[in-house]
Amino acid sequence: MLGELKAFEKYRTIYLNIRPEFRSAVFEIMTDEIKHAGYYNWLYAKNKR
């Protein structure tokens, strides 16, 4: 999960420094990373006993 969040931070830096015409593609990647982190968090919480 931490790897996904770290990747999000990397893509956020890219997003802020990229030409506007490419921002939508990077934004989609960023949202995927957050979604993956959510999935990992759900799996961890579900299997923690």
Secondary structure, 3 states (H helix, E strand, C coil): CHHHHHHHHHHHHHHHHCCHHHHHHHHHHHHHHHHHHHHHHHHHHHHCC
